[in-house]
């Protein structure tokens, strides 16, 4: 019996909502599904869709605590996006001022990948192919 059918969404909390909204929509090109301000929490919730139907939820909260990304700690390590053409996506990110690490090759799959960071220094990966 198959219990899980896929990933529905990943939730992120931004320190600067406007900056992260711009990053995920304009720079990464994610589609806005819904955007709501929750007055009782003084918080924005932005639902974003990737082309495969999976979603990101971007939240804002007043003064969220920092979450260390480095050194690597136990827990969620990074978020990886599948891309068809790694070189063109890296070139686009660099044209927007987003630094990318040198492209590497996965020793087990032979696929190319690289890392970059969102405005809150969350590590994001681009992984070429399936």
Buried (B, 14 or more C-beta within 10 A) or exposed (E): EEEEEEEEEBEBBBBEBEEBBBBBBEBBEBEEEEEEEEEEEEBBBBBBBBEEEBBBBBBBBEEEEEEEBEEEEEEEEEEEBBBEEBEEBBEBBEEEEBEBBEBEEEEEEEBBBBBBBBBBEBBBBBBBBE
